[in-house]
Each structure stands twice: as structure tokens, then as C-alpha cells.
Amino acid sequence: MIDSNTNQGITDENITQTMNGSNNSNGESASKKNNPFDDELNSLYKGVGLRDISSSGVIELRGNDVLDFLHRISTNSITDLPKEKIANTIFTTEKGRIIDISFLFNFMEFQLLICSAEQQEKVMRWINKYIISDDIIQTDISEKYTIFELLGPQVESFIIMISGNAVNSIQENSFKVINTDGIIFFLAKLRDRNGKMKFWIIADPNYGQQLVRYMLENKSIFDFNLIGDRASEIYRIEQGIPSAPNEINDQYNPHEARLMNLVDSKKGCFIGQEVIARLETYDKVQKYLMGVEFSQEVEEDQKFSLFNDEGTEAGEVTSYIYSPNFKKHIGLAYIKKAFLQEGRSLTAKSSDGISVNVLVHSLPFKK
């Protein structure tokens, strides 16, 4: 078992400034003429990138009733989750609105529930609310582990090079203990919402830093980079991936967020199940997550609502950023059904009186 320590993230002076290459993983604003995130984005699209997602909430669950209990209160099937398997599930309110998306790791003796940092407190309160006589103890252990995400088209080959052929025995939505040159960690094999392969590494913080240094020293011919917050956000929006708290919150339901693949409609009741089922049965879903392309540069941290030419409200922008790949600001938005057509022109208006034309895009964004 991996020892507990305080979560340090990728530090060690960002692994000696990415092995003296001066990596730009600091989340500063992008220059549009000389974008400092080109290397990071290139790794995500053509090589392999490592994101530090250690800020995620990590909840340890112990007790005989954990799997059955979570099966009853979340959207996906969990009761028969085998050892070393992972379930991706959503906690929803009685009205079918999203509290958070979580990954459940079954260690058999206990379970780890990994959720967003922003919604962890809500998730823990939600679990406590429904524990009556169930044998369940939950503990916040977010500081115990370092968590990395590896993704990109070279990721499988890169992981095999780093960890050996043991990776081949890990099935999708599963994890195993890996020992790389004396560095011990859990390796999980997952897919993102667009079906692209990715891996999570869960490790003691000291082992985590050792592993990053090992990867940098042994990356060979691979286009491998550490990915900072800014590049991560650009990639997330380009790929159309919803995130807490902007797209994942209790204003929206799984239909609207296009997350119905995480809802098992055959397993029976869960909290919010009747509302979610009724929305589909009676065609009552009002809006969907879409992309928007801004016609001009906009200041970030503005809040935009969307309108048609007649002034009818069409939706709201939830996230946006300047994309070096598309050479313009793009964003995610919840848009009403009547306005979902690809290429539809809408007007984005801010509370400060800024008015900008936007075009509706399907997701992920494509050139």
C-alpha cells in the first residue's frame, strides 16, 4: 500500500523547471502572436501530456454497505463492481440536477471516490444526508495522494515504455499497482468523453515527483510535456468537456450536459431518476451543451447570455478562452433546443453592455 503524505503536486521546482527546459505550465495569459502554450497543446494533440489533477477531491469510503448505498443514490450501476474496477457515476438532486461526476475505485477493503475539488463538500454532505443505518464511514483524504492524468495519441505507447508490459493486463475502467524502477503507484486506464484513451496515476506525493522526473529523463523520442492550467483549459474547451463548477452544477441535468452515458436507465431507482427519465420520455429537455465561436476578441471573466436577432434569450456561455489553434475565442454554452443548429448566429451580451456575435458549434471543435 502507498504511504500517506501531504500532497505537494508537481513541485520540486516544477521538476527542475521541466529538466531545465523552462516549461510554461504557470497558467499565465497566452500571447496570441507567440503563444507560450504551443508545446503543451502540441503534446496533447500529437504526443502525450501530463496534467497534475491532485486538487481533485478524494473521499475514502469504508463499510459493508458502500457499493449498495452508492448504487441507490447515484446514476450508474455499482453494486457488483469488482475489485480493481472503476465506475464513473453522477450524483444528482431530487430534481435530477447534477451535483458532481465522480470516479469510484474499488480496492475491496475500501473505496476511493474521486470528484471535483469545487463540489467535494457538496458530495460529502449529500452522502451523509442519506446514510441512515448503513455501514459507511467517509473520510476526506484529498491531501494523501498525488494524482496525474496522462493523455494524448502517444499515451499507450508511452505508458508501456515507462511501466512495461504489465500495462497490457489493465483493462479499461480498471487499475493495478505498478512498480517502475522502485517507484510504486496505482495506474488506471480510462477514456474521456470523446472516447480517447487516458491514464490516471495515483501515488504517494514523493513517489509522484520521482515518477515525473523519471518520465522526463526517459521520454526518449516521445513528445512529452507537463501541462499547465491554461493549456489544460484550452484543450478542455476545444474538446467540449464539461467541468465543475462552470458546466457541472445543480443548474443542469445529465441530458443537458450530454452525460447520459453515465446514467444506467435499467438499474432501477436512484435519486433524481424519475425526473431524468421523464425528461426523455416526454421530450422535455430544454437545452444542450454546445460550442460557441466569438467573432472578435473579448475580455475574459465576463458573463455572457445569448440572444437571437429578435432579442429572445437563447442560452448562456459557461466557459470561454482564447484558442491558439482556432485563432479566436471559443467557449462552451448551454443553448436552448430551438437554436442548436450548427453555424447558427447568436448575440452574446455581457452584464457590462458588451455585445458580440457568436456562431454555434457542435462539440468537439473541429477546424
N, C-alpha and C positions, 0 to 999 in steps of 0.2 A: 504494500500500500504506500502511496505517495505521502510524504510527511507534510505537516501543516506549517505554513509560514505566512508572514504578512505579504500581501500581493504588491509587487513592485512594478508590474508592467514591463514593457521593453525598456529598461533604462540602461544601466552600465554605460552611461553617457551615450544612450541610443546605440548600444553595441559599438562603442568607439566610433561614433559618427559614421555608422554603417561601414565599418572597417576602413575608416579614413577616406571614404568617398563622398562625404558631406551629403547625406541623404536629405531630401526636402520634406520629411514627414512631420512638419510642425503645424500644419493647418493654417498657414498664413494665406492671405488672399492671392489668387492667381493673377499673374500678369498676362494679358491677352496676347502680347507680342512675343514674349519669351517665357512661356509657361513653365514654371518650375516643377510641374507635376507630370510632364510628358513621360519620364522614365517610369514612374509609378503606374500610370494609366496604360502604358505600353506593356508592362508586365502583366497587368490584369487581363488585357485583351490578347496578348501574344505569348506570354510566358507564364510566370507564376508569382503571385504576390502574397505577402504575409501581413495580415491585419491583427493588431492587438485588440481583442474584444473582452479583455479582462474586466472592464467596467460592467459587464453583464451581471444581473442578479443571480446568485446561486443559492438555492434553498435545499438543505438536506432534509429528507423525509424518512422517518423510521417508524416501524409498526407493522402489525399483521394486516391492516386494512388499507394500506396506502393505494395499491393498484385498483382495488374495487371502488374506493372512495373517489379517486380521480376519474375513473371511468364514469361515475354517476354525475360528476359536476362539470366535466369538460367535453369537448365536441368529438374527440376521436376515441377509437377502441383501445383500451389499455389493460383490461382485466387479465388477459392471457399473455401479457408482454414477457417474452423470455429473458433470461439473464443475458447481459451484454447487448441487449437491443435498445433502440431509441424510438420513442414515439413523439411526433410533433402534433401538438394539440392546442386548442384555443379555449380560454376561459371567457365565457360570455355572461352578461347580466340576464335577469329575468325577462328583459325586453329584447334579448338577442343581440345586444351591442357588445363590442369587443372590449374586454379588459386587457388581455395580452395574449401573445403567441408564446408558447413555451416548448422546450425540448426536455423530455423525461428520459433520463439514463437509468436503466435498471441494473444495479450492482448486486441484486438479490438480497443481501443483508440490509441494504438501504437503497434509496433512490435519490438522484440529484435532479432537481428541476431548475433548468437554466432559462431565465426570462430577461426582459429588458430592464436596465437599471432604472429607467423612468417609472416603470409600472410595478416594480418588485413589491413595494409596500402594499399596493392595492391587491396584488395576487395573494400575499400572505394574509391580509385581512379577509379576503374572500374565502380562502381555505379555512381559516379559523371560524368564520361565520357559520359554516356548515358542519364542522366537527361537533357531534353531539356525544355519542358514546363510542365513536370509532377509536380504534387503537392507532393513533397517529401523533407523532411529535415532529414539528417542523422547526428548523434552526437556520438562521441566516449565516451562511459561511462564505459570503462573497469575497472576503479577504484571504481565503485559504488557497485559492488556485489562481494561476495564470492561464488564460485561455487565448489561443491563437486560432485564426481562420486562414487556411491556405486555399487559394483559388486561382483559376486561370487554365488555359488549354494544355499547359505542360504539367499540371499539378500531379497527375497519377504517376507519370514517369519520374518526376522529381521526388515524390514521396518514396517510391521504390528505391531510388538511388540513396536516399537518406536513411531509410529504415529497413531495407532488404525485402526479400520475397515474402516475409510474414504479412506484408500489406495485402497480398493477394488472397489471404484467407479471411479478410474482413469484408463481409457483405454490406450492401447498402443499409443504412439505418442501424448500424452495429458499431461496436467499439471493442478494442482489445488493448492490453498492456503491451507496450513496445519498449525494448531496451536497445538504444542506439549508442554504442561505444560507452556504455555505462550510464547513459542519460535515460532515466525511466520516465515514461509518460503514457497517458491514455490517448489513443488515436481513434477518432470517429470518422466514419465515411458517410457523407450526406449529399443531398442535391439541393440547389437553390430553387426558387420558384419558377425559373425558366428551364429547369432540368439539367443545369450544368453541375458537374461533379465538384465537390469541395470537401475539405477535410478540416476537422477541429482537433486541436491538440490541447489537452488539459493536463497541467503539470504543476508541481511544486514551483514556486517562483524562481528558486535557484536553478532548478533543472531547466525551467523555461528559458532563462537567459543563456544557459550553457548551450541549449539546443539551437537558439537563434544564431549564436556565434558559430556553432558547428555548421549550420546551413550556409552561412556567409563564407566560411572558409572552404566549404566543399561543394559549392554550387556548380562547379565545372562549367559546361557550355550553356547552362540554363540561364534564361533571362529572369533572374530572381531579384526582387526588391522588397524592402519594407514599405508598407503602405500607410500613409498618414491619414488623418481625419478628413482633410479636404479632398484628396483623391478618392477616398472611400465614398464620400458623399456624391461626388461627380458620378462615379461608377454606379452607385445605388440608383440615382435618379435616371441615368441613361438606361439602366436595365429595368426600370419600373418596379422596383422592390419597395413595398410599403414598410415603414418603420415607426416605432413609438418614439415620441408622442405625437408626431405630425399626422400620420395616416392610421396608426393603430391606437385607438382610444375609444371611449364609450359613446362617441357620436356616430359611429359607423358599425355596420354588421358584416359578417363574413361574405355575404353576397356582394355587397358594395365594394369590399376590398379585394374581391376576386380570390377568396381563400376557401372556397367550398370544397377543395380537395382535402382540406383538413377537418372536414365535417363528415362523420360516418352516419348517414341517414338511416342505416339499417340496425343500429345497435340498441335502439330504444331511447328512453327519455334521458335528457341531461338538462341542466339549467339553461333556459332560453330556447330549447328545442322546438317547442310548439310555435313560437313566433317565427323562427328561422324557416321551419317547414311551411308555414302558412304564406310567407312572402313568396316562396317559389310556387306553391300550388295555385295561388290566386294571382300570380304575376304582379306582385305589389312592390317589387324592388324599384326604388325611385331614382337611383343614381349609381354610377360605377366609377372606379378609379381609372383615369386616363392620363395621357401626357399632354402637355401644352408647350408650344414654342412661341417665345416672345419675339415680336417684330423689331424690338430695339433693346438696348441695354437698360437695365433697371437697377436701382439700388437694392441691395439685399436687406433682409429683415423687415420688408414691407409686408402688409397683409392684403391680399388681393381677392376680391369677389369677381365673379364672371357674369356678364350680361350679353344678351343678343342685341340686335340693332333696334328693337322696339323697347329696350330697357327692361325686359323680363329677366329675372335672375336665373342664371343657368348653372351655377355651381360655385366652388371656391378652390383656390390654389392652396395646397397644403405644404409643398416644398418646392424650391427652385434654386438654381445655381447657374453660374456661367460654365458652359461646356466647351473646352478647347477642341473637342472632336467635331462639334457642330458649329463652333464659332459664334455662339449666341447663348442667351439664357434659355434654359428649358426647365420644365417643372412637372410635378405631379398634381393632379386636381381631381376632386370628386365632382363629376358633371352629370346633370340630370339626363334621363334617357332620351329626351327629345332633341338633345344637342350633341349626341355621341359620334356623329358622322366624321370619318377621317377627313381632315382638311377643313373642317367647319371653322369659320371665322367668328370669334367672340371678342368682347372687350373686357380687359382686366382693369378694374378700378380699385385704387387703394383708399384707405381712410384719409390720406393726405391730399386726395384730389388728383393723383396721378392716373392717367388713362392710357392704356397700351393695348394695341391689337395683338391677339394671340390666335394660333391655329391649333386645333385639336389633333392629337396624335394617338395612335394605338401604341401599346407597350409590348416589348421594349422599344426604345427609339432605334430607328434604322436610317442609315444615310441613303 
